[in-house]
Amino acid sequence: MPEEYDEELLSHLVQNGFIWGPEPEVYNGLAGFYTYGPMGKLLKNKVEGVIRDVFKEYHFYEVEAPVILPKEVWKASGHLESFVDPMVVCSDCEKTFRADNLVEDNTEIEAADGLSDEKLLREIDENDIKCPSCGSEFEDRIEDFNLMMETSVAGRESYNRPETATTTYLPFKRYWRFFRKKFPIKVFQIGEAFRNEISPRQHVLRGREFTQAEGQIFLPPEMKNDWPQYEDVKDEELPFWSAEMQEDEDDWESLTLEEAQERGYIGSDAYSWSVFVAYNLFTSVGIPKERIRLREHKEDEKAHYAKEAWDVEIKTDSFGWTEVCGVHDRTDYDLSRHQEYSNESFVVRDSDNNKVVPHVLEIAFGTDRPVFSLLDIFFDEKEGKLEVPNHVAPLDAAVFPLVNKDDLPEVGEEIFRQLHDRKFDVEYDDTGSIGKRYARNDAKGTAVCITVDFDTLDDDTVTMRDRDSEEQVRVDISELGDRLEEWLYTDVEFEGLGKPVE
């Protein structure tokens, strides 16, 4: 699928302080590196806050591991050998491109990353795919390009982590003691990762530096079908797009997790539960359910460590269906490899006193992807508004004095402080007409605007204005924090927050 950037969206993100770059802009920029401006960082914080809450709801504990580790770690994990992308080189300008991306952009093939080198070259030849930069042909070969970013620590060859997973696995023996030698062990990590992408594209969806969130479940293999939490979710319906359905772009179907297992799409109760948690992560940050589907990896595209692999995909306006999360049954691959290379035993005893190297179930995704998806889906180009769900709005509220006189600014500042003390993300704005201030905050995605006017001085009420409907109600200042919290986090009707303004 070719890229179709929405230029209005990208301009909006830049002008309203969401995302800038590629950075450093003053030095002509380096592809794959972006700055989150004030509004973008607020939105990203909200999204990551929801992610943390969901993981903690399901009894995951958060950890934070180093970003840089020595070569030996990445040799053991297999990254130095197999963490590669297929690269083609232009025969004229010598620029390099990912072969699978070129095929996806110029053919009907949706997922070319599982194709062999021979198949990729054949698709490039048969579809007469030329260099996007100069229009020349590519050399008739594919090179394996390793995505690891190399560095040196006190002269010791080291690498920036390409994902958080490996760094999460290494303290397993510490987890074992912390969790009182009981399974399952559930941890998650949110942190920076780095990939030396050949040709970064699709804005922050595929950067060279990005934030990753990964939940890891350590368990003995027999626990996969002895997973009590499965009973709580087995009747939940999710949109499954199995490998056998993928000849048809619109052929996925809504199935309960139990039905998906009965059809053989999913192999264990614990993995089913992990798929549900992954799906719930994205609905919880505000992605509409009709924009989400679960895609099964075909056998020829599964990672070498994956017994089972499903992706969460989101339908964006800019790029169509986009992979945003992978859910994998990694078996005992990771701990066995690190046991072999480190000479440290990761063998423990299960509840039946049997010796076992634990298996790992993984939920892995970058937080930049749901952030971009929210911006992409909820940008109203016609109105110039960003209508993201209230609970992830960058600013919960903005406070305005109607005019800068007659004690209105002082009352506005006091309301700002009260809301700030209650941990709302709020700003105070006294510049320009009320109409312009409304428009500025609509563009930022601010959920509610609060106006202090002359009636406020008489009756201690203010006007609350909803961003999307532009409806207004009068609310007592003493109740303002409670009403705002209701509007952000419950299903209350806006008119029910106060007295409607005619």
N, C-alpha and C positions, 0 to 999 in steps of 0.2 A: 504494500500500500504506500503510495507516495506521501511525503509530508505535505500538509496543507496548513501551515501556520495561520492562525487568525491574527492578522496584523493589528486589528483593532484591540484584540485582547492583549497582545504583547505591549502595545503602546500604553494601554491602560495600566498594566502591571508596572511599567517603568515610571509613568507620570504620577502614580499614586503611591509610590514607595513600597511596592511589593518585592519585585525581583529585578536586579540590575546585572548587566554583564552581556557577554562573557567578560570576566575580569582579568587583569586590571584594565578598565576601559581607557584610562589615560595613556596606557602603553599598548593600545590596539588590541588588547584582550587575548586570552588564551582559551581556546575552546574547552568547554566542559567544566568551567569554574564560574560560579555565580555568587553574588551577594544578596542576601535577604535584607531588604530595607526595613524600616520601622514597622510597616503594616504586614509585610511578609513574615517577619520574625514573630510578631504577635500571633498570626494565623498558624504558623508552624508550631509555636509553643502550645496553642490550643489543641491542635491535632495530636501532638505527642503526649499531651496530658490525657486525652481520651484513651490513647493507646495504652498508656501506663495503667489507667483505671481498669480497662478491660482485662489486661494481663493479671492485675492484682485480684480482680473479681474471681478469676479462675485459679487463684492460689499460686501464681508465679511470683518469685522473688527477683528483684532487679539486682544486677551486678554491673560492674564497670571494669573492663580489662584494658591492658595496654594496646595502643594503636600500632606500635612497631615491635616486631619480634625477629629473632635471628633466623638466618637461612635454614638451619636444621628443622625448625618448626614447619616451614613451608615445603620443605622436601618431604617430610613425613606426611603432611596433609595431602600431598599430591599436586599442590598448586604450581610448583615449579615445572612440573612435567606436563600437566593436563589443563591448566587454566589458560587456554589459548583461544584466540579467534582466528577465523580464516581471512587472510589478507591478500588482496590483489594489488598489483602495481601498474600504473599507467605507463605504457611504452614510450610516451612522449614527455609529459611533464613530470613523471615519476612520483606523482602523488599516490598515496595509499588509501584504500577503502576496504571496509568489511564486505566480503563477497556475499554473505548471507543477506546483509541489508540491501545491497544492490539488487539482488534477486527479488526480495520482498517488495521493493519499491517499484520494480519494473515488470512484474508478472502477477499472476493471480495467486501465487503461493503465499499463504499467510505466515507460516513458520518455517523459514529456511535454515534455521540454525541446526536442524538435525540432518541436513543433507550431507552426503559425502563430498569430498573435494572434487571428485570427478563429475558428480551431478551438478555441483555449483558451476563449474567451468562450462559444462554443456548448456546450462540454462543461460549463462552469460553470452555464449556463442549463438545459440538458437534464437535468442530474443534480441540479438544485436545491441547489447548493452554497452554503452560507451562511457568514457570518463566524464563525470559531471562537471569537471573543471575546464577541460580543453576539447572534449569531444573525440579524443583519440581512442584507439583500442587498448585493451589491457594485455599485459604479458600472459602467455599461456601457462601459468603456474599459480599455485596458491602457497603462500607461506604461513606457517603457524606463528602467530604473534602473541607473545606472552603478555598478559595484562598486569603483571605485578609491577609495582613501583619500587625500585631498588633504592636503598640508602645505605649509610654506613654509620655505625655507632662505635665510637672509640676504635675505629679500624676494623670492626667486625662486620662482615657482610650481613645486612638485614633488609627487611622489606616492610613497607606499609601494608597493613592488612587490607585485603580486597573484600572482606566481609567480616562481620563480627563473630561468626560461628566458631571458627577455630580457636579464637581467644577465649570463647566461652567454655569450650570443652576442656581446656588444659587444667583448670583447677578441680577436676572431678573428685579427686581424693579429699579435697577440702569440703566440697559439697557433701560427700558421703558422711563425714563426721558431723557437719552442721545440721543435716537433716536426720540425725540420730540413726543412721544406717537403715533407713526405711525408704522404699520406693512408693510412688514415683517421686522423682526429684524434678521440680519445674522451676526454671530460671529464665530470665530474659535480659537483654541488653539493648540499649539505644545509644548509638555512637557513630563516629565518623569512620568511613571506609574509603578506599582509593582504588581506582582501576585505570590503567593507562590505555583507555579506549583508543582504537585506531582512528575513528572519525565520530566523535560525539555528535549527537543529534537530538532532536525532540526536546530542546530546552533542558529543564532540570530533570526530565524523566530519565535521562541517560547521561549523567555527568561523570567527570573524572574524580571529583570529590563529592561525596554524598553522605547522608545520614541513613543508617540502616537500623532497623528494629528486628530482632530475632528472638523468638521463644523456643526454648529447647527442653524437651522432656526426656529424662533418662529413666529407663525401665527395663526389667528383664523381659525376654521375648514372650513368656507365657502370660504376662500381664496384658498383652495387647488385646486379648479376647476375654479378659477378666477386669473390665474397666467400668466400675459402677456408675460413673458420670454419664456413660453412654445412654443409660435409661432416661436421663433427663432431656436428651436432645434427639433421640432416635426418630421421633415423629415430626421433627422440623423439616420443612420442605425447602430445598435449595435448587438452584438452576444448574443442572449437570449437563455438560457437553462432553460426552465420552469420546474416546478415540474413534470408535466405529461410526460416530455421527458426523465426523468433521469434514465429510465431503460436502455437506450443506452448511453454509454460513449461519443459517437461522434454525438449525435442527436440534438445539438443546431442549431439554424438558425438565419440568419441575418434578422432583422426586423427594420422598422422605429419605433420610439417611438410611433407615432400615431397608427401604426398597432398593437403594443404590447398592447396599451390601448383598441383597438377595440376587441382584443382577450380576454380581461379580465385579462391579466398578471399583469397589473399595474392599480391602482385604481384612480389616480388623476394626473392632469397636473403638480402640484408642485412636486409630488414625481417623475414623469417622468423626470422633469428637474434636480432633485437631482441625479438621476441615471446617467444622462448624465454628470453632473459635476464630479461625482466620476470616471466614465470611462475616462474623459478627463484629470483628475489628473494623471492617470497612463500612458496614451499615451504621455502626456507632459513631464514626467520625462524620457521618452525614451524607455518604454516597447513596443515591436513590437505589432501591432494590432492583428496579427495572434496568439499571445501568450495569448490573453485576452478573457475571456468569462464572462457572467453574469449568476449566478446561483440563482434560486428562492428557498427560504426556503420552505420545506414541512410543513404542518400544525403542525406535531408533533415535529418539531425542532425549531419552532419560539420561540423567547423569550416571556415571559409572557406579556411584555409591547408592543409588536410589532403588529401593524395592517398589515403592509406590511414589507417584509424583502427580500432583494436580496443581494448577495455577488458578489464582483469582485474577479475573480480567475485568476491566472497567471500560465502558464505551465512552470515550471522550469525543467532544465535537471536533477537536483539532486533528486527532490521529486515529479515530475509530477505536476498535477493540485493542486494548493495551494491557499487557501483562503487568501486574502490580505486586504479586505475592506468589511465592512457591511454598507448597506444603509437601514435605518429603519424609518418607520412612527411610532413614539412613542406615538401618540395621546396626551392627557393631563396628562398621567401617572405621569411624573416626577414633574411637578409643583403642581399637586393635592396632591401628597404624601408629598411634602415639606410644602405645605400649611397646611396640616393636622397636621404634627408633630411639626412645628415651631410656629403654631398659628399666622403666618403672612399671610395676604391675597395676593394672586397672581391674583386676579380678576381685569381685566381692561376692558375698553370699546372699542369695535371695531368701524369701520367707520360708522356703522349704530346706534351707541350708545347703542348696546347690551352688557350686561355684559358677559364676557367670561374668562375662564382659557385657555391660549394659548396652542395649540398643538406644538409639536416639530418634525421636520424632521432632521435626523442625517446622516452624512457621517463620518464613524469612521474607522481608520486604524492606524497601526504602521508604522513609517517611516523606521524601520529596514527591513521591508519586501520588499519594492521596492529596497532598497539598495542591499540586498542579491540577489534579482532577477536579477538586472543588472550585478552583479559580476558573477552569475551563467550562465546567458544567453550569455554574451559577452566575456567570457574567452575562448581564442583560445589555447587549450592545446598543440596542435602540435607546434605552433609558440611561445608559452609562452607569448602571448600578451593579454592585456585586451583592447578590442576594443569597449568600451562603447561609446555611442553617444557623439559627441564633446562638446555639451553644458553642459554636466555633468561630463566631464573628470576631474579627481582629480586635475591635473595640466594642465593649458591651454597651457603652453609652457615651454621648458627648453632651456637655452642659453649656448652654448659651445664656448670657444676659440679653434681653431684647435690645437694650441700649446701654451704653457705658456711662450711666449717670443714675442719680437718685437711689443709691444703695443697691441697685440690681447686680453690679459686679461683685459686691461683697457677699450677697446671698448666693450668687452662683459659685463663688470660690468655696464657700462653706459647704454647699451641696457636693461639689467635687471632692472635697476632703472626706466627707462622710462616706461617699461611695468608694473612694479609694481605700479607706480604712476597713471597709467590708470586703476588700480584695477584688472588687470589680476592676476591669480594664477600662478606664474612663479618661477622657481629655476635656479640657476647658478651652473654649474657642469664643473670642469676643471680636473677631475681625470680619468686616464685610456685612452685607445684608443677611437677614435670616434665611432668605431663599438660597443665597450662595453657600451659606454654612450647611444648610440641609443637603445641597447638591454635593458638596465636598465630602460629607460623611456618607452619603449614599454610595459614592464612588469607592470609598474605603471599605464599605461593608459594615459600617457601624449599625448595630441592631436598633438602637433607640436614640433619639435626640430629645433633650430635656430643656425646655425654655423657661427662663425666669422672666416674668413680665410684671406690669404694675399691679395686676390682681394678686400676685404673690405677696406683695407687701400688705394687702388687706386681709387675705384669708389663708396664707401659708400653703397654697397649692401651686403646682407647676403643670406645664403641659408636657405630656409624653407623646412622642410621634413615632409610629412604626415605620421602619425603612421601606418595607415592601408594599404595604397597602396605603401608606401615607395617612392613615387614620390617626386622630389625636384624641386623647382623653386628659381630663384634669385629675391629678392625684395629690393627696396630702403629702407634704414633705416628710412628715413623720412615718409615712408608710411607703415612701418611694423605694427604699432598698428592697423591701419584701415584694413589692409589685414587679420590680425589675427582675428579681430572681425568678419569680413565677413565669415571666414572659420568656426568659432565657432557657429555662430548664423544665417547664411543664407544658401541657397541651391546652392551657387556659386560652379562651378567646380574648383578643386584645380589648374589645369593648368592655370586658368584665373587669379590667384593671382599674377603672375609674369612671368618672362621669364623662360621657362623650362630648366633644366640642362640636357645636353646630357649624 
